[in-house]
Amino acid sequence: MSHHQQGKTSVIAALLGNTFVTIIKTIVFFITGSASMFAESVHSFADTLNQSLLLIGLKRSRKPADANRGYGYGIERFFWSLISACGILFIGAGITIYHSIESLLHKSDEIHTFSLLSFIVLLTALIVEGITLWIAIKAIKKSRKIGAEDDPVLLAIVYEDSAAVLGVLIALIAQGVAYLTGENIYDAIGGIIVGLILGVLAVILIIK
């Protein structure tokens, strides 16, 4: 499998996985009203959009050299990876932190429904995102064996999926503590932490 094909396979796997978990997380958010589940829904939705942008970059980078680009369009991979990182910052981090702070300040006394369904969905998301992370890490290891430089698209997938796995773990802890204590403030705090993780991830990707 070529280096380009490995990147495309990783992006498609991540895109399909995140589309699935976005849907199930969003459904459970509407059922429970959980701030941390909302944060995870936005997180997965942002990742889905970002991976769509990465696919665009992969496709455009394959265009042959022409009069406008004598050295080809390979740099498109870096450009769309940058746009993807900005998407995480503005869509994921901004909306998530805003909603979680609003929940913390104005809705912490409301009673949310923390059901077994929430934990099942989060565990399912953890498995799916863990698999897509493993696929991307495996692709990077293969590329390094043949002496290729790290693909910005693959790096973006690894960082995004790593943050996704961490975010799910935070949401599980936040909802678990909220359920055990009966205090929804922990759920809102979990959402804020997920948003901050997204913000840090965006900055790291932009620098890379």
C-alpha positions as CSV (number, residue, x, y, z in Angstrom):
1,M,0.0,0.0,0.0
2,S,1.4,3.4,-1.0
3,H,2.1,6.2,1.5
4,H,-0.8,8.2,0.0
5,Q,-3.2,5.3,0.2
6,Q,-2.3,4.7,3.8
7,G,-3.2,8.2,4.6
8,K,-6.5,8.0,2.7
9,T,-7.4,4.7,4.5
10,S,-6.7,6.3,7.9
11,V,-8.8,9.4,7.1
12,I,-11.7,7.3,5.7
13,A,-11.7,5.0,8.8
14,A,-11.6,8.0,11.1
15,L,-14.4,9.8,9.1
16,L,-16.7,6.8,9.2
17,G,-16.0,6.1,12.9
18,N,-16.6,9.7,14.0
19,T,-19.8,10.0,11.9
20,F,-21.1,7.0,13.8
21,V,-20.2,8.2,17.2
22,T,-21.4,11.7,16.5
23,I,-24.9,10.4,15.8
24,I,-25.1,8.2,18.9
25,K,-23.6,10.8,21.2
26,T,-26.0,13.5,19.9
27,I,-29.0,11.2,20.5
28,V,-27.9,10.5,24.0
29,F,-27.3,14.2,24.7
30,F,-30.9,15.0,23.8
31,I,-32.0,12.2,26.1
32,T,-29.9,13.1,29.1
33,G,-29.1,16.9,28.7
34,S,-25.6,16.2,29.8
35,A,-23.0,19.0,29.3
36,S,-20.1,16.5,28.9
37,M,-22.1,14.5,26.4
38,F,-22.8,17.7,24.5
39,A,-19.1,18.4,24.5
40,E,-18.4,15.0,23.2
41,S,-21.0,15.4,20.5
42,V,-19.5,18.6,19.3
43,H,-16.0,17.1,19.6
44,S,-16.9,14.2,17.3
45,F,-18.9,16.5,14.9
46,A,-15.8,18.8,14.6
47,D,-13.6,15.8,14.0
48,T,-16.0,14.6,11.3
49,L,-15.8,17.9,9.5
50,N,-12.1,18.1,9.9
51,Q,-11.6,14.7,8.4
52,S,-13.7,15.7,5.5
53,L,-11.3,18.6,4.9
54,L,-8.4,16.3,5.2
55,L,-9.9,14.1,2.4
56,I,-10.2,17.2,0.2
57,G,-6.5,18.0,0.9
58,L,-5.5,14.4,-0.1
59,K,-7.5,14.6,-3.3
60,R,-6.1,18.0,-4.3
61,S,-2.5,17.0,-3.5
62,R,-2.7,14.3,-6.2
63,K,-3.3,16.8,-9.0
64,P,-0.3,16.8,-11.4
65,A,1.9,19.8,-11.9
66,D,0.6,22.5,-14.3
67,A,1.4,26.0,-15.4
68,N,0.3,27.5,-12.0
69,R,2.0,24.9,-9.8
70,G,5.2,23.7,-11.5
71,Y,6.1,21.5,-8.5
72,G,2.6,20.0,-8.1
73,Y,0.0,20.3,-5.4
74,G,1.6,18.3,-2.6
75,I,1.5,21.3,-0.3
76,E,-2.3,21.1,-0.3
77,R,-2.0,18.3,2.3
78,F,-0.4,20.9,4.7
79,F,-2.9,23.6,3.9
80,W,-6.0,21.5,4.5
81,S,-4.4,20.1,7.7
82,L,-4.1,23.7,8.9
83,I,-7.7,24.5,8.0
84,S,-8.7,21.3,9.9
85,A,-6.8,22.4,13.0
86,C,-8.5,25.8,12.9
87,G,-11.9,24.0,12.6
88,I,-11.1,22.1,15.9
89,L,-10.4,25.4,17.6
90,F,-13.4,27.4,16.5
91,I,-16.0,24.7,16.2
92,G,-15.0,22.3,18.8
93,A,-13.3,24.2,21.6
94,G,-15.3,27.5,21.3
95,I,-18.8,26.0,21.3
96,T,-18.0,23.3,23.8
97,I,-16.5,25.6,26.4
98,Y,-19.2,28.2,26.0
99,H,-22.0,25.7,26.4
100,S,-20.3,24.0,29.4
101,I,-19.7,27.3,31.2
102,E,-23.3,28.3,30.6
103,S,-24.4,24.9,32.0
104,L,-22.1,25.4,35.0
105,L,-23.5,28.9,35.8
106,H,-27.1,28.6,35.0
107,K,-28.2,24.9,34.8
108,S,-26.1,23.2,37.5
109,D,-29.2,22.7,39.6
110,E,-31.2,21.0,36.9
111,I,-31.6,17.3,37.2
112,H,-30.2,15.4,34.2
113,T,-30.9,11.8,33.4
114,F,-27.7,9.8,33.7
115,S,-28.6,6.4,32.4
116,L,-26.8,3.2,31.6
117,L,-27.3,4.2,27.9
118,S,-24.8,7.2,28.4
119,F,-22.1,4.9,29.6
120,I,-22.7,2.3,26.9
121,V,-22.5,5.0,24.2
122,L,-19.3,6.4,25.6
123,L,-17.7,3.0,25.9
124,T,-18.7,2.3,22.3
125,A,-17.2,5.6,21.2
126,L,-14.0,4.7,23.1
127,I,-13.7,1.4,21.2
128,V,-14.5,2.9,17.8
129,E,-12.1,5.9,18.2
130,G,-9.5,3.6,19.7
131,I,-9.6,1.5,16.6
132,T,-9.3,4.5,14.2
133,L,-6.3,5.7,16.3
134,W,-4.6,2.3,16.0
135,I,-5.1,2.4,12.2
136,A,-3.5,5.8,11.9
137,I,-0.6,4.9,14.3
138,K,0.0,1.7,12.3
139,A,0.1,3.8,9.0
140,I,2.7,6.2,10.5
141,K,4.9,3.3,11.7
142,K,4.8,1.8,8.2
143,S,5.8,5.1,6.6
144,R,8.7,5.6,8.9
145,K,10.0,2.1,8.1
146,I,10.5,3.2,4.5
147,G,12.1,6.5,5.5
148,A,9.2,8.7,4.6
149,E,8.5,11.9,6.5
150,D,5.5,12.0,8.7
151,D,2.4,12.8,6.7
152,P,0.6,15.9,8.1
153,V,-2.7,14.2,7.4
154,L,-1.8,11.1,9.4
155,L,-0.4,13.2,12.2
156,A,-3.7,15.2,12.3
157,I,-5.7,11.9,12.5
158,V,-3.4,10.6,15.3
159,Y,-3.7,13.8,17.3
160,E,-7.4,14.1,16.8
161,D,-8.2,10.5,17.7
162,S,-5.9,10.7,20.7
163,A,-7.8,13.7,21.9
164,A,-11.0,11.9,21.1
165,V,-10.1,8.9,23.3
166,L,-9.0,11.3,26.1
167,G,-12.2,13.3,25.8
168,V,-14.3,10.1,26.1
169,L,-12.4,9.1,29.2
170,I,-13.0,12.6,30.7
171,A,-16.7,12.4,29.9
172,L,-17.0,8.9,31.5
173,I,-15.3,10.2,34.7
174,A,-17.4,13.4,34.8
175,Q,-20.7,11.5,34.3
176,G,-19.7,8.8,36.7
177,V,-18.9,11.4,39.5
178,A,-22.1,13.3,38.7
179,Y,-24.1,10.2,39.0
180,L,-22.5,9.0,42.2
181,T,-22.7,12.5,43.9
182,G,-25.9,13.8,42.4
183,E,-24.1,17.0,41.5
184,N,-24.4,18.1,37.9
185,I,-21.5,20.5,38.4
186,Y,-19.0,17.7,37.7
187,D,-20.7,17.0,34.4
188,A,-20.3,20.7,33.3
189,I,-16.7,20.7,34.5
190,G,-16.1,17.6,32.4
191,G,-17.4,19.5,29.3
192,I,-15.1,22.4,30.0
193,I,-12.1,20.1,30.2
194,V,-13.0,18.4,26.9
195,G,-13.2,21.9,25.3
196,L,-9.8,22.9,26.7
197,I,-8.3,19.6,25.3
198,L,-9.7,20.6,21.9
199,G,-8.2,24.0,22.2
200,V,-4.7,22.7,23.1
201,L,-5.0,20.1,20.3
202,A,-5.8,22.8,17.7
203,V,-2.7,24.9,18.8
204,I,-0.5,21.8,18.6
205,L,-1.7,20.9,15.1
206,I,-1.3,24.5,13.8
207,I,2.3,24.5,15.1
208,K,3.0,21.1,13.5
